[in-house]
Amino acid sequence: MFFSAGFRVSVGGKRRSPEILSSGFTLLELLLAITILAFIIGTLYGTFWGTTSNTRRIRETVKIYHVGRLLLSQLLSDLESTYFDKSLKGRGGEESKAAFKGEEITGDRGRERVDRLSFFTASQSILDAEKDRSLIWYVSYYLEQNEDTGDYSLIRRAVPMVESTDLLEKDQKEGLSAYDFVLSRHVKSFRIEYINPDGEKSESWDSNAGSAPIPSAVRISVTLNNPEGEPVTLGTEVFIPVSTVKE
């Protein structure tokens, strides 16, 4: 018996068919296995990446809605406690010439609304700086554009009317001052519509002009940019039960 270079086996002087003495993969089988493995890995990665991306998008959208609800809640709290007293005019500084003033403003890009609203309120604000303070505040809601993103920051400025209360001692009054609070840094537009007692709508309001010093209702629409998707628009309509002081 002998082994030849062609892997033939001879027993008793007779030749038999070739037999491969060791097993293994051919190049074609190896390439096919690699292709199938790459396909499976690609499918799993795509599924994982898609799930991660969707989770991140949903989380960011929920966050935007949460910020929007807090923003509207603060506006609702202030507007439902709108306070009107002619003797308070001018005490809040230069910006408080009107007891209730809404300005229609168009943004720099010429498409979005970036309105401004100022009024007196007796609201016990949800903000920490105003908790447990039985005061009249002159609040303003206005926007400033962020140079880095192009979005707007919605700012709430609160000026305490300390002269109008006898509930605080002198040192307590001196400890209070005006402050600004940024409600959101991702505002795309902020639009306010005013409804008078006759049901007529207008895009601006000035308590020093017209027959009604305070609107019966205010309709608010705010659009927030969503980094992970389409902008989110929220809105509400606030009916104003006005507190007044007789002369």
Residue pairs with C-beta under 8 A, 6 or more apart in sequence:
1 9
1 10
1 11
2 10
3 9
4 10
6 18
7 18
7 19
7 20
7 21
8 15
8 16
8 18
9 15
9 16
9 19
10 16
25 33
56 228
57 228
57 229
60 226
60 227
60 228
60 229
61 226
61 228
61 229
61 232
64 186
64 224
64 226
64 232
65 232
65 234
67 183
67 184
67 186
67 224
68 184
68 222
68 224
68 232
68 234
69 234
70 126
70 183
71 154
71 183
71 184
71 222
71 234
72 220
72 222
72 234
72 235
72 236
73 126
74 125
74 126
74 127
74 156
74 183
75 141
75 220
75 236
75 238
76 236
76 238
77 123
77 124
77 125
77 126
78 119
78 121
78 123
78 125
78 139
79 119
79 121
79 218
79 238
79 240
80 123
80 238
80 239
80 240
80 241
81 121
81 122
81 123
81 124
81 243
82 100
82 119
82 120
82 121
82 214
82 240
82 242
82 243
83 120
83 121
83 122
83 136
83 242
83 243
83 244
84 99
84 100
84 120
84 207
84 213
84 214
84 242
84 243
84 244
84 245
85 99
85 120
85 136
85 164
85 244
85 245
86 99
86 245
86 247
87 245
88 96
88 99
88 120
88 136
88 138
88 161
88 164
89 96
89 97
89 98
89 99
90 96
90 97
91 138
91 161
91 163
91 164
92 120
92 138
92 159
92 161
93 138
93 159
93 178
95 118
95 138
95 140
95 157
96 118
96 120
96 138
96 159
97 208
98 118
98 206
98 207
98 208
99 119
99 120
99 207
99 213
99 214
100 118
100 119
100 120
100 205
100 206
100 207
100 213
100 214
100 215
101 117
101 118
101 119
101 205
101 206
101 207
102 115
102 116
102 117
102 118
102 192
102 194
102 204
102 205
102 206
102 215
102 218
103 115
103 116
103 117
103 204
104 113
104 115
104 203
104 204
105 113
105 114
105 115
105 116
106 112
106 113
106 114
107 113
107 114
107 145
107 152
107 189
108 145
112 188
112 189
112 223
113 189
113 190
113 191
114 143
114 152
114 187
114 189
114 190
115 190
115 191
115 192
116 140
116 141
116 142
116 143
117 140
117 141
117 142
117 192
117 218
118 138
118 139
118 140
118 141
119 138
119 139
119 214
120 136
120 137
120 138
120 139
120 161
121 136
121 137
121 138
121 139
122 135
122 136
122 137
122 243
123 130
123 137
124 130
124 131
124 132
124 133
124 134
125 131
125 137
125 158
127 156
127 158
127 181
129 158
129 179
129 181
130 137
130 158
133 160
133 176
134 165
134 167
135 160
135 161
135 162
135 164
135 165
135 167
135 168
135 176
136 160
136 161
136 164
136 165
137 158
137 159
137 160
137 161
138 158
138 159
138 161
139 156
139 157
139 158
139 159
140 156
140 157
141 154
141 155
141 156
141 157
141 190
142 154
142 155
142 157
143 152
143 153
143 154
143 155
143 187
143 190
144 152
144 153
144 155
145 151
145 152
145 153
146 152
146 153
146 185
149 185
149 186
149 225
151 185
151 186
151 187
151 188
151 225
152 187
152 188
152 190
153 182
153 184
153 185
153 187
154 182
154 183
154 184
154 187
154 190
154 222
155 180
155 181
155 182
155 183
156 180
156 181
156 183
157 178
157 179
157 180
157 181
158 178
158 179
158 181
159 178
160 176
160 177
160 178
162 168
162 173
162 176
168 176
184 224
186 224
186 225
186 226
186 227
187 222
187 223
187 224
187 225
188 223
188 224
188 225
188 231
189 221
189 222
189 223
190 221
190 222
190 223
191 220
191 221
191 222
192 203
192 218
192 219
192 220
192 221
193 201
193 202
193 203
193 218
193 219
193 220
193 221
194 201
194 202
194 203
194 204
194 205
194 215
194 217
194 218
194 219
195 201
195 215
195 216
195 217
195 218
195 219
196 202
196 210
196 212
196 215
196 216
197 212
197 216
199 216
201 219
205 215
207 213
207 214
214 240
214 242
215 240
216 239
216 240
217 237
217 238
217 239
217 240
218 237
218 238
218 240
219 235
219 236
219 237
219 238
220 235
220 236
220 237
220 238
221 233
221 234
221 235
222 233
222 234
222 235
223 231
223 232
223 233
224 231
224 232
224 233
224 234
225 231
226 232
